[in-house]
Amino acid sequence: MKKILLSFISLFIGLAILVLIIRLVGWQEIKSAFLIFTGWHGLIIVFLTFLMLAVGAWKWKVILQSQGHRLSNRAIIAPYLTCFSIMFFLPMLILGGEFFRGYVLKERYGIPWGKAIASVLIERILEVTSFLIAILAGLAFFLFKIGMPSQNTALLFGGFLSFLIAGIGLFYFKTFKRQSIIKPLVKLFNRHKLPNGDMLEMEREIFNFFKLKKTAFWQGFGLAFLRVAVTWLRAWLLILFLGKSIGFLPVISVLGFYYFAIMIPIPASLGSHEAIQVFAFNGLGLGSNTALAFTMIQRGADLIMALIGIVIFFKLGLGLLQGLLFKKIERVMMK
């Protein structure tokens, strides 16, 4: 309940930021930029958004196959889209979408809980790693082009990135050294309060995947960066459709700031994405009005996928609920 309340608070903060930026820039300028985006342009952006998610689902499928579980594309894409929807609408529910994915694998396909959660965490780690590299590359070009930002801005970006780099770096260091992260946690929180067996199985699966000689490891990384490439293409085409000419490296900066924005736990990145991209687009000489049109159109494409995911969520949730009810009825009748 507390996390849902925080989600609503962050949503209102994001809406307030959005309204403030629109008032500063002017709605007419945003509207004129929007008029460029019509017809088949919109279909291309929506298609690339779906392709971006499809590549992510493919990555998850490769991870599951490396564990010995071969699921159909439909079985993979449904919970993956649902997870995207949860992260899009309720980002304050940290790992909420991931746990739902794991639960679907366990209940519908009989995959052990430890393996199911491991597959989801591996997929998320690969994704965050690729996002972080894109952020660093984009930020490096941006600083090279415009110079150092103000002290407050540098502290904001620097602090957040340092936290991410430290976290990812610690994970890879521990994993490649085969040093357990779970055992100290089990001792700290009392083994009776944690599903010790499942968590240790999860850690073993993660260790088994992150091996430099393992083909699936490199396939997973390749697909993670393929998703980044599709997202880069979507950003580049969208800027072109909005009537602005932009090169390869500046788009990496736009992409990096996009990934930075979606890591801030505000539903649909309302306001935060606009504020960050207005800063980026102004620095790149593209204009605030283009930044706002860019973020709104991009969010619209993401929203379409998120709404599809919500429909799947209710369908999957209803099916899982029926399954649980039947199991309880069977237990009662056997007694």
C-alpha positions in Angstrom: 0.0 0.0 0.0 2.8 2.4 0.9 4.5 1.8 -2.5 1.3 2.4 -4.4 0.9 5.7 -2.4 4.5 6.7 -3.4 3.6 5.9 -7.0 0.7 8.3 -6.9 2.9 11.0 -5.2 5.6 10.6 -7.9 2.9 10.7 -10.6 1.6 14.1 -9.3 5.2 15.4 -9.1 5.8 14.3 -12.7 2.5 15.9 -13.9 3.5 19.2 -12.1 6.9 19.2 -13.8 5.2 18.5 -17.2 2.7 21.4 -16.8 5.5 23.8 -15.8 7.6 22.9 -18.8 4.7 23.2 -21.2 3.9 26.7 -19.8 7.5 27.8 -20.2 7.9 26.5 -23.8 4.4 27.3 -25.0 1.7 24.9 -26.2 1.6 26.4 -29.8 5.2 25.5 -30.4 4.7 21.9 -29.2 1.5 21.6 -31.3 3.4 22.8 -34.5 6.0 20.1 -33.9 3.3 17.5 -33.4 1.7 18.3 -36.7 4.8 16.9 -38.5 4.2 13.5 -36.9 1.3 12.1 -38.9 0.3 8.9 -40.8 2.9 6.3 -41.5 5.4 8.0 -39.4 3.4 7.1 -36.3 3.1 3.4 -37.5 6.9 3.2 -37.9 7.5 4.4 -34.3 4.9 2.0 -32.9 6.4 -0.9 -34.9 9.9 -0.1 -33.6 8.5 0.1 -30.1 7.1 -3.4 -30.5 10.3 -4.6 -32.1 12.3 -3.2 -29.1 10.2 -5.2 -26.7 10.3 -8.3 -28.9 14.1 -8.3 -28.9 13.9 -8.1 -25.1 11.6 -11.1 -24.9 13.9 -13.0 -27.3 16.8 -12.3 -24.8 14.7 -13.8 -22.0 13.9 -16.8 -24.1 17.6 -17.4 -24.8 18.3 -17.3 -21.0 15.5 -19.8 -20.3 16.8 -22.1 -23.1 20.2 -22.1 -21.4 18.5 -23.4 -18.3 16.9 -26.2 -20.3 13.4 -24.7 -20.6 12.1 -24.2 -24.2 9.0 -22.0 -24.2 7.0 -20.8 -27.2 7.3 -17.2 -28.4 3.7 -16.6 -27.2 4.5 -18.0 -23.7 7.5 -15.6 -23.5 6.0 -12.4 -24.9 2.9 -12.3 -22.8 4.5 -12.1 -19.3 7.3 -9.9 -20.8 4.7 -7.3 -22.0 3.0 -7.5 -18.6 6.2 -6.8 -16.8 6.8 -3.7 -19.1 3.3 -2.5 -18.2 3.9 -2.8 -14.5 7.2 -0.9 -14.8 5.6 1.7 -17.0 2.6 2.5 -14.8 3.9 1.5 -11.3 7.8 1.9 -11.3 7.7 2.3 -7.5 6.9 -1.4 -7.2 10.6 -2.4 -7.4 10.9 -5.8 -9.2 7.1 -6.1 -9.1 7.0 -7.0 -12.8 9.9 -9.4 -12.5 8.3 -11.3 -9.7 5.1 -11.6 -11.7 7.1 -13.0 -14.6 8.7 -15.5 -12.3 5.3 -16.5 -10.8 3.8 -17.1 -14.3 6.7 -19.4 -15.2 6.3 -21.3 -11.9 2.5 -21.7 -12.0 1.9 -22.1 -15.8 4.9 -24.0 -16.9 6.2 -25.7 -13.8 9.6 -24.0 -13.8 11.1 -24.1 -10.2 10.9 -20.8 -8.4 14.6 -20.4 -8.1 15.2 -20.9 -11.8 12.3 -18.7 -12.8 13.5 -15.8 -10.7 17.1 -16.3 -11.8 16.0 -16.1 -15.5 14.2 -12.8 -14.9 17.1 -11.3 -12.8 19.7 -12.3 -15.4 17.6 -10.6 -18.2 17.2 -7.5 -16.1 20.9 -7.4 -15.3 21.9 -7.6 -18.9 19.4 -4.9 -19.8 20.6 -2.5 -17.1 24.2 -3.1 -18.1 23.4 -2.2 -21.7 21.4 0.8 -20.6 24.3 2.0 -18.4 26.8 1.7 -21.2 24.5 3.7 -23.5 24.1 6.4 -20.8 27.8 6.7 -20.3 28.5 6.9 -24.1 25.7 9.5 -24.6 26.9 11.6 -21.6 30.5 11.5 -22.8 29.5 12.9 -26.2 27.2 15.5 -24.6 29.9 16.7 -22.3 32.4 16.8 -25.2 30.0 18.9 -27.2 28.7 21.4 -24.6 31.3 21.2 -21.8 30.8 20.7 -18.1 27.2 21.4 -16.8 26.4 23.3 -13.7 27.6 21.9 -10.3 24.0 20.8 -9.2 23.4 19.0 -12.5 26.8 17.3 -12.4 26.1 16.2 -8.8 22.7 14.8 -9.8 24.0 12.8 -12.8 27.3 11.9 -11.2 25.7 10.6 -8.0 23.1 8.5 -9.7 25.6 7.0 -12.2 28.1 6.3 -9.5 25.5 4.4 -7.6 24.6 2.3 -10.7 28.2 1.7 -11.7 29.1 0.6 -8.2 26.1 -1.8 -8.0 26.7 -3.4 -11.4 30.4 -3.5 -10.8 30.0 -5.3 -7.4 27.6 -7.8 -9.0 30.0 -8.7 -11.8 33.0 -8.9 -9.5 31.1 -11.2 -7.1 29.6 -13.3 -9.9 32.8 -13.9 -11.8 34.7 -14.7 -8.6 31.8 -17.1 -7.6 31.4 -15.3 -4.3 27.9 -15.8 -2.8 25.8 -12.6 -2.3 22.8 -14.7 -1.0 24.5 -16.5 2.0 25.4 -13.3 3.9 21.8 -12.0 3.3 20.4 -15.3 4.6 22.5 -15.0 7.8 21.7 -11.3 8.2 17.9 -11.7 7.9 17.6 -15.1 9.5 17.3 -18.1 7.2 13.8 -18.9 8.5 12.5 -15.6 7.0 13.9 -16.2 3.6 13.3 -19.1 1.1 16.9 -20.3 1.5 16.8 -23.2 -0.9 15.1 -21.2 -3.7 17.5 -18.3 -3.3 20.6 -20.5 -3.4 19.2 -22.2 -6.5 18.6 -18.8 -8.0 22.2 -17.8 -7.3 23.6 -21.0 -8.7 21.6 -20.4 -12.0 23.0 -16.9 -12.2 26.6 -18.2 -11.6 26.0 -20.8 -14.3 24.9 -18.2 -16.9 27.6 -15.6 -16.3 30.5 -17.7 -17.7 32.7 -16.1 -20.4 32.9 -19.5 -22.3 29.1 -19.9 -22.3 27.4 -19.1 -25.7 24.1 -18.0 -24.1 26.0 -15.4 -22.1 27.3 -13.7 -25.3 23.9 -14.2 -27.0 22.2 -12.4 -24.1 24.6 -9.5 -24.3 24.2 -9.3 -28.1 20.4 -9.2 -27.8 20.6 -6.6 -25.0 22.6 -4.3 -27.3 20.4 -5.1 -30.3 17.5 -3.8 -28.2 19.5 -0.6 -27.5 20.2 -0.3 -31.3 16.5 -0.6 -32.1 15.7 2.1 -29.5 18.4 4.3 -31.0 16.9 3.9 -34.4 13.5 4.8 -33.0 14.9 8.0 -31.5 16.8 8.9 -34.6 13.8 8.5 -37.0 11.5 10.3 -34.6 13.8 13.3 -34.5 14.0 13.3 -38.3 10.2 13.0 -38.5 10.0 16.1 -36.3 12.0 18.0 -39.0 15.4 18.1 -37.3 18.7 16.8 -38.8 20.9 14.9 -36.4 23.9 12.7 -36.6 24.8 9.3 -35.1 26.6 10.5 -32.0 24.0 13.2 -30.9 21.3 10.5 -31.0 23.3 8.4 -28.6 23.1 11.4 -26.1 19.3 11.5 -26.6 19.1 7.8 -26.0 21.3 7.9 -22.9 19.1 10.6 -21.4 16.0 8.5 -22.3 17.5 5.6 -20.3 18.4 7.9 -17.5 14.8 9.2 -17.3 13.1 5.7 -17.3 15.3 4.8 -14.3 13.6 7.5 -12.2 10.6 5.9 -10.5 7.8 8.2 -11.9 4.9 6.6 -13.7 5.4 6.8 -17.5 8.4 9.1 -16.7 5.9 12.0 -16.8 7.7 15.3 -16.4 11.1 13.8 -15.6 11.6 12.7 -19.2 10.5 16.1 -20.5 12.8 17.9 -18.1 15.8 15.8 -19.0 15.3 15.9 -22.8 14.6 19.7 -22.8 18.1 20.0 -21.2 19.6 17.6 -23.7 17.8 19.0 -26.8 18.7 22.6 -25.9 22.4 21.5 -25.5 22.3 19.8 -28.9 20.6 22.8 -30.6 17.4 21.0 -31.3 15.0 23.2 -29.3 12.7 22.7 -26.3 9.5 22.3 -28.5 11.1 19.4 -30.4 12.1 17.8 -27.0 8.5 17.9 -25.7 7.0 16.6 -28.9 9.7 13.9 -29.0 9.0 12.7 -25.4 5.2 12.8 -25.8 5.2 10.8 -29.0 7.6 8.3 -27.6 5.5 7.9 -24.5 2.4 7.5 -26.7 4.1 4.5 -28.5 5.2 3.0 -25.1 1.7 3.5 -23.8 0.1 1.5 -26.6 2.4 -1.5 -25.7 1.7 -0.9 -21.9 -2.0 -1.0 -22.5 -1.7 -4.3 -24.4 0.4 -5.6 -21.5 -2.4 -4.6 -19.0 -5.0 -6.6 -21.0 -2.6 -9.6 -20.9 -2.0 -9.1 -17.2 -5.7 -9.4 -16.4 -6.0 -12.4 -18.7 -3.0 -14.2 -17.2 -4.0 -13.1 -13.7 -7.5 -14.6 -14.1 -6.1 -17.8 -15.5 -3.7 -18.1 -12.6 -6.4 -17.3 -10.0 -8.7 -20.1 -11.5 -5.8 -22.5 -11.3 -5.2 -21.7 -7.6 -8.9 -22.1 -6.8 -9.0 -25.5 -8.5 -5.9 -26.6 -6.6 -7.6 -25.6 -3.3 -10.8 -27.4 -4.2 -8.8 -30.5 -5.0 -7.1 -30.4 -1.6 -10.4 -29.9 0.2 -12.0 -32.9 -1.6 -8.9 -35.1 -0.9 -9.2 -34.3 2.8 
